Each structure stands twice: as structure tokens, then as C-alpha cells.
């Protein structure tokens, strides 16, 4: 199944991008499009960090973002608090993004996600990487207590809770955004609103809620360097799967972000970003209840006028309240 997914992803890139010759990529310097792919949050609406620019050299943009994230939350994290559970899985997320410019300062965007939860393939590589460090290596975070490349999602509640040990997949709920530039200057200010209707009904793929979001963004360019920040939030309307199966206690998500990037050699852009959001759970388990601080590190390479590639990886080494690590590959075109 993993090989089939990889082939599908390759076909998407080939069909959408390689044949087009009269199209131009998005701006090289821009915020990192962060998405928390932790199983506890993946199906909810996350407001993206936006820059104060509209599409260049055209009015449409299409991009594909593929994220491979690995999570281990061993049973002993739960047992310490008198609970029974484990989150051990790997998630392949594919996002199709379509953006249309509808005015000089306004654009619309649609995001169509697809998720595949499985045992994955990265466990052994991560453990080998940890062992390579001196003085006994880095901690494995509980990987040594479970089998490699296996999936197990369990959380015991008064009503039973989920207990899944087989791979599953499905289309997530689409998200729609409208971005408007309030001040087109340097610094610039942008406002964005979003909605994710509750369409699907599959747990850990869809949230069974209708989510609304809004944020305010600011950015500033100084020579080759690009600074930006964001503050906003999302509200979840309805009794979702997470409330019933994972004891979700809050129906809102407050978020903020800070980022810095630099452009080098006119075709390479490096950036680092911190995306923070509150927990929507109260379980008395620190790594679930803590604030999430997603550290993202990205490089964008404009190969030519037709193709722009972005590679990034995310982790939360501060509170550990997200997927252990996530790798992302993104292709962008504007036409």
C-alpha cells in the first residue's frame, strides 16, 4: 500500500507540473505553510501564515504539498496518569491547493486534503539516527516499547474509546480561505479568513465539525531578509469525533507565529518559523495538554521560471506536543 501511495504522489507531480511551459512560480520569499499533522489535530482547520503579496505574473496558482509525519506516544505516557492508550503511527498527507486572484489585493484559496494513516517506514531510520549520537545517543521517546513500522491508535475513555491497529485512509474536509491585503507597503498587513465545512464522517480523517478561522499577518522586507508574524484563531462548531473519543474539552484554537527568512544567490530562500497554538484537551497528560510549538525549517529553490520546490521539516522539541517529526515537499506554479 505504501508503494501505491508513493506512485500516486509521483503521478500527481508529473501530471500537474512537468508539462506546463508558460507558467511562473510564486514569490520566493514567503511564510512556511505549517499544518499540525499530529493525529489529535490533523482534521481541524489551521489558519496559515500569509504574506502581503498577491499572485505574481498571473491570476491563478496551483500547488501540491506532501507531508510525511511520524508519531510515537507510548503506553507509559498514559500509564503514569492512570490511563490506557498509545499513539504509534505514520501519516502521509497530500494537499492540493488552488488559489485565484479576484482583485488587486484579494485572493481565494481552496485546500483539498487526503490522509493515509499506517505503520509507515521511518521508525528504524529515526532510531538509528538517535543511536548515532555520543554518550548513549538520544532518547527514543518510547519507540523501544513498540514494534517498528506498526500502527496502533488507542485511548481509553468511559465509553470505550478508539482502538485501531490497521491502516486506513480517506479524503479530509476541504478548507477555503480569503486573503485581503490591508496595507500594501513595507511593512505590510494582511487579513485572512477561513472555513472548513464538516463534510466527511470518518474519525481521524474528518473532524465532524464546521471550523471557522481568522488571522492578522504582518511582514517586513529588509534587503535579502524577510520577517513576518501572525496572530489568530479557529472555532469548531459541533460535537466532533475528538470530543467523543479523545475527551476534547475546548472548541477553539488560538494560534500565533513568528518567522525569519533570507534569500541567497537569487534562487535559494532559507527560513525558520515558530507556530504556537493552545491545546484543545484536558487529559492531565502533559504532552497532550501542553501548548504546541511547531519549529519549522525550510528551503525554497526556484529551479527555473516553471518550477519552484520547497522542502521543510517540522518538530516540537520544546513541549513535544505534536508529531515527532514531519517532512514536507511542495511544488508551486502560478499561471
C-alpha positions, -999 to 999 in steps of 0.1 A, spaced: 0 0 0 28 24 8 44 18 -26 10 25 -43 7 58 -24 42 69 -34 34 61 -71 2 82 -68 22 111 -54 47 109 -82 20 108 -108 4 139 -93 36 158 -96 42 147 -132 7 154 -144 3 188 -128 37 203 -131 62 190 -156 42 195 -189 35 232 -183 58 257 -200 42 291 -198 37 294 -160 57 311 -132 62 302 -96 50 321 -65 73 346 -48 105 330 -35 103 346 0 71 337 18 60 322 51 60 285 57 26 269 53 25 249 86 0 222 94 -1 202 126 -3 166 114 -5 151 149 -34 126 150 -51 148 176 -53 178 154 -49 168 118 -85 171 107 -92 205 122 -88 239 105 -54 256 109 -50 292 97 -20 296 75 6 324 79 2 348 50 25 373 33 14 408 20 17 399 -17 -7 388 -44 0 364 -71 27 375 -95 28 370 -133 -8 358 -134 -40 353 -116 -41 315 -107 -18 293 -85 -18 255 -81 5 236 -57 8 202 -42 22 196 -7 31 162 6 39 157 43 52 125 59 49 127 97 59 101 123 44 99 158 51 78 189 33 83 221 40 51 241 17 35 266 38 46 296 30 82 290 -6 73 297 1 47 325 18 74 346 -16 91 348 -37 61 353 -48 59 317 -45 34 289 -35 44 254 -9 47 227 -4 67 195 20 49 172 16 57 135 29 74 104 7 97 84 10 106 47 -8 139 40 -14 152 4 -28 187 0 -39 201 -33 -40 239 -32 -58 261 -57 -56 299 -54 -74 325 -76 -67 362 -76 -100 381 -76 -88 416 -71 -56 437 -68 -54 430 -31 -76 399 -26 -74 362 -34 -93 330 -27 -78 296 -19 -91 261 -17 -72 232 0 -82 196 -6 -65 171 17 -61 133 16 -47 113 46 -32 79 49 -25 66 84 -3 35 86 27 20 103 49 38 78 86 32 72 106 57 92 108 41 127 141 22 121 158 52 104 148 75 133 161 50 159 194 46 140 197 84 139 192 87 176 218 60 183 245 78 162 249 105 189 276 101 215 271 92 252 244 66 245 226 85 218 193 105 220 162 92 238 138 73 215 107 87 232 93 53 239 99 37 205 118 8 221 85 -3 237 67 -9 204 72 -27 172 88 -9 142 65 4 115 33 -6 132 1 14 137 -18 15 170 -42 43 180 -58 37 214 -73 59 240 -94 45 268 -125 66 279 -155 59 300 -174 49 268 -146 27 254 -126 50 230 -108 41 198 -86 11 194 -72 9 158 -43 -13 146 -49 -13 109 -40 12 82 -68 35 70 -72 64 46 -96 89 32 -103 124 19 -103 151 46 -127 180 47 -118 208 23 -108 243 36 -115 276 19 -97 309 26 -99 345 16 -69 368 19 -70 406 17 -41 429 19 -50 458 42 -17 478 39 3 471 7 36 486 19 67 477 38 58 466 64 26 451 50 -5 439 69 -28 411 57 -61 397 70 -73 361 62 -105 343 70 -111 306 66 -138 279 68 -137 241 69 -171 226 64 -179 193 81 -184 170 51 -168 136 59 -177 113 87 -145 92 93 -127 96 126 -91 108 124 -98 118 88 -126 142 93 -134 162 124 -173 161 122 -172 199 129 -175 230 109 -145 252 116 -142 290 112 -109 309 114 -94 344 112 -59 359 115 -39 390 111 -5 389 95 24 414 92 56 412 73 87 433 65 115 430 40 150 444 47 173 437 18 177 399 15 159 393 48 122 387 53 105 390 88 69 381 95 43 373 122 7 362 127 -20 360 153 -54 344 150 -76 315 159 -102 289 149 -136 280 163 -150 244 159 -188 242 157 -205 209 165 -198 178 186 -168 163 168 -153 129 169 -124 141 191 -149 153 218 -165 118 220 -134 96 215 -105 117 229 -121 139 255 -116 171 237 -126 199 261 -122 231 241 -138 241 208 -113 268 198 -77 271 188 -56 302 194 -25 305 173 5 328 166 36 326 145 70 343 141 94 337 112 126 349 96 140 341 62 168 351 39 172 349 1 206 338 -13 220 335 -48 187 349 -61 172 314 -62 175 300 -27 155 311 3 161 297 38 136 303 67 128 293 102 94 296 118 77 290 151 40 283 151 23 282 185 -12 271 195 -31 261 226 -42 226 234 -79 217 230 -76 188 255 -76 184 293 -64 149 300 -38 155 328 -12 142 303 14 169 298 23 161 262 -13 163 252 -23 193 274 7 215 267 9 243 242 23 232 209 53 250 195 60 237 160 95 245 148 97 246 110 129 248 89 125 254 52 145 258 20 128 271 -12 146 266 -45 135 283 -77 149 260 -103 136 280 -133 106 301 -143 85 270 -144 93 252 -112 97 261 -75 104 234 -49 102 237 -12 115 212 14 109 216 51 107 197 83 87 203 115 92 192 151 83 203 186 115 199 207 102 222 234 69 208 246 68 176 224 30 182 218 30 174 181 41 147 157 77 137 165 89 148 131 73 158 97 90 161 63 73 182 36 79 185 -1 59 212 -20 57 222 -57 42 255 -67 31 271 -100 14 304 -109 -2 309 -143 
